[in-house]
Amino acid sequence: MGLSTFSIKMPSVPTLRKAPYPSISPLRPELSQVGRTILIAGGSAGIGLAIARGFVQAKASRVILLGRRPDVLQAAADKLNAERVDKDATTVTGIPCDIADLKDTAKLWDQLKAQGVIVDVLVLNAAVTGGVAPILQSGLERVWNTFEVNVRTLMDFTERLWKQEGGGKKYVVNVSTSGIHTLDTESRVIPAYGLTKNAGTLLLQQIAIDADPREMQIVSFHPGGIFTEMASKTAGISKELYDWDDENLPGNFAVWLASEEAAFAHGRMLAAHWDVDELKANTAVEAAGKGSSLPKIGLLGVTTDEEVQKRAE
């Protein structure tokens, strides 16, 4: 959700972006979202709103914002509808929904089906921090609630997207965080957040292993250092603390992820500040050698007996 202020550095991608740039512009024909319906969980403010703006600029047919606060949702939808250059290209609506309530999410998807709406792109941006207390002090109920929002919701929505009848290729864009690996910093301050965001990202990674990327493309990404309501009110972070990134960087990056240009990243974890041209060039070189250095969650430095034997030979 942009609470993280840390950049993820990758040697093969030396350029780190802090603002939108031409290669991820939603105005590029290659990134067009014409004819698609976009569903954004947590789309009424901050990074989610910036992502919605990117899809509006890419001329998606329908952008649906989900959130728990009807007034905030309506204000966000009104704002994006007012910003449209082509008033006939996109319709933005807000639907109140508690994504952690399975009855509420079932009602949402039943409603979409009854209206003949097929979701093409699912953006998973909603999350909770789980508080700043150590896990045992937070207690089972609060920590498990964090799992329900940050992990179970990802499974619930991705499964419902996959089970839809009809439509073409689907895209899952998961807004993760650098907090899944910054164990001595962010994950120490808000431990349940780093724990559950790590688990949620791993969940989608596991789903991606068996998902045909020609049918459902799944990518997680760190949005960068974005000053959000969560950063301010939940973690008490000051806007003067850091040289924050432009919120439209992850907003545009999410649109790029919902394109064929990002197909090589299926099942991986990227960062919005990585230059996509360098990413694509590096991946093409690696593909020739049948390998990939794009990050995945796992345990490094451990080998099996078979691997040890092969190295000995």
N, C-alpha and C positions, 0 to 999 in steps of 0.2 A: 504493500500500500504506500510505498514511498517513504516510510518511516526511516529507512536505512539511509545513511549519508556516505556509505562506502562505495568506492568504485571497484569493480572486479577487473583486474588487469590480466590480459592475455598476451604473451610475447609475440604471437603471430599476428596480432591485431593492435598495432602500436597507437593508432589514432583513437582518442577518446572524445566523443562528442558531448556537448552540454546543451545543445539547442538543435532544432530541426534543420535538415539539410536536404538538398535536391533529391538524393537517391531514395529517401523514404517519404517523399512528398505524396500526400493522398491525391494530388492532382495528376500524377503520372498515370497514363492510360494503363500501364502494366499492373497498377495497384487498384484499378477500378473495382468497386463493389456494387456496380449496377445490377439490379435484380435480386440482391441478397437481403435477408432479414438478419439483423444483428441483435443479440440479446446480451445485455451487459449487467451482470450482478454487481451492485455497488457502483452504479453509473451516474449518480446525481451530484457528485462533488469531486473535487481534487483530480486525481489521476483518472478515475472512471469517467468523469465529465470530459476531460481532455481526450480520452480515447473515443468517446462518443462523437466529439467534434471532428476527429479525424475521419471517422466513418461517414459522417454527414458530408464532409468535403469530398470524400471518395464516391459520393452519390449512391450510397446504399439505398434500397427502396424503403426500408423500414428499420428504425433504430428504437429498440425497446429498453428503457432504463428501469432497473429494479432497485428498490430501497424500502426502508421501513417508515420513512417520514413523507407522507403524501404532499405536504406543502413544499418541501424541498424538491421532491420529484417534479412537481408541476412547474416550479420556478425554473428548474434545469431544462425541462422540455420546452418551455416557452422561450428560454434564452437561445437554445439551439435552433428552434424553428425560426426565430427572428434573425439569426445569423446566416441562414441559408441564402446562397446566391441564386440558386435555381429552386424556386418555391415548389415546383412540381416534382423534383427529383426524389426528395426524401421526406418521410413523415416520422417525427420523433414523438414518442409517447412514454409516459411513466406509469408503471403498474406497481402499487404497493405490494410488497411481499416480504415475509420474514423467511429468509433463505435457510434458517436453521430449523424451521418448523416443517416437517415432512408433509403434514396435511396442507399447509399453505402452498408448498411447492407443487404438490399433486394438483391442487386446484388451479394453479397458474398454468401448468402444462396441459391440463384438460381444457382450459379456456382457450389456449392457443390452438389446440387441435380442433375444437368445435368451430373456431373461426377460420379454419383452413390455413392457419399460419404455420409454415415450416421454418424452423430456425436453421440458418446456414452457418453462422459464426457465433460461437459462445465465448464471451469474455468473462473470466472468473477473476473478479477484482475485489469482491467483498471479503473482509476479514476482521478479526478482533485481536487485540494484543494479549489478552489474558492477564493483564496487570503487570506491575513492576516488582511484585514480591517474589521471593524464591518459590519454587514449585511446591514444596511441602508446606510452606506458609500459606500459599494460595488455596491449597486444599483440593481434594478430589473433584468436588462439584464444579468449581470454577475452571480447573484445568481441563476437565472432560468437556465442559461447554465450549472451550476453545477448540478442542478436537472436532466437536460437532460442526462448528462454523467453518474452520479452516481446512478440515479434511473430509468429513462426511458430505458436506455440501458439494465438493468437487466431484465426488463419486456420484451423488444423486443427479446433478445436472448433466454430467458427461454421459451417464447411462441413459438418461431421458433423451438427450440429443441423439445418441446412437440408435435408440429404439424408434425414432420417428419413421413414419412410412412415407416414402417418396422423397423427392428432392435429389440434388446432386451431392458433390463432395462437401463434407463438413469440416469446420476448422474449430479447434479449441485453443484459445490464447489464455494462458494462466499467468496472472501477475504475481510473481514470487518476490523474493527479496534476497539481498546479499546476506541477510541475517541467518540464512540456512547454513552458512559456513563460518561466519565471524563469531566463533564460540567464545572468544575472550573479551568481546566488546558488546555488541548489540544483544546477543543471546544471553549475556550475563545480566543485562539490564532488564530485559523483558524475556525471560527464559521460555515461557509457554509459547510465545509467539514464534521464536526461532525453531523450537521443537516441532510445532504443528505445521509451520510453513514448510519445513524440511520434509515432514511426513506427507504433506499434500503434494509437494513437487515429486517425491518418489512415487506416490500413487499414480500420478499421470504418466510418469516415466514407465512404470510397469504396464499400464494400459496400452501405451504406445508400442511396446514390444510386440503385442499381438494384433494391434490395429493396422490394417492396410493403409499406408499413407495416401494411397490414391482415393481412398474412401473417407478417411478422417485423419487430418493432419493435426498433431498435438505438439505445442511448444510452450515452455515456461520461460519467463524472463524477469530479470531484475530491472525495475523501472528507472533506477538512478536515484540521485539525492533530490527528492521533491519535497518542498515544504507543504505539508497537508494538515488538515484538521486533526488527524491522528497524531502527527508529530507534535503539534502545539498543545492540544488539550489532554491527550492521554499520556504522552511521555514528557511533557513540560519542556520541549526543546524550543529555544529562541530562534527567531528568523535571522538574527544577527550572528548566529553561531557558525554559519557555513555558507560557502558560495554555492547556493542551490542551483540545480539544473532547471531548465525551462520545462514546465509540465507538458508542453506539446511535443517534447522529444519522445517520451513513452507513448504519447497519444498517436503520433505518426508511426512509431516503431510497431505498435500493435496492428496497424493497418497493413504494414509490410509483412508481418508474420502471417496474416490471413491471405497470402498470395502464393503463387507457385514459385516465386523467387526464393521463398523461405522453406521450400520442401526438403532441402538437405538437412534442416535443423529438426526434423521430426523426432520427438522423444528426447530432445536435449534442453539444456538450460543456457539461455543467452543473457546478454546485458544490453540495455537500450543504448548505452554510450559506446558500444562497439561499432565501428564503421562497417556498414554492411558490404561495401565494395571490397574491403580488405577481408572480411569474413568469407565472401563468395570466392575470392581469388585463392585464399588459403585452403578452403575446402576442396576446390577443384584440384589443387596440387596433391592434397592428401588422398583424394579419391583415386587418383592414378596409382597410388601405392596401397589402395584398399584399406586405408585407416582413417581415423578421425580424432582430433583432439578436442572437439566440442564437448563441454562439460556434461557429466552425468553424475548422479549421486551414487556413491559406493565406497568401499573400503580399499584404499590403495596400499601397496607395499606388502600384500599377503599373496602367496603363491600356493598352488595346489601341488600335490606330489607329482602329478603328471607333468606340470610345467617345470619343476625342478629336474626331472629326469630328462626332458627335452633339452634343457640348457646344458646338462652334463654331457649329452651326446654331441 
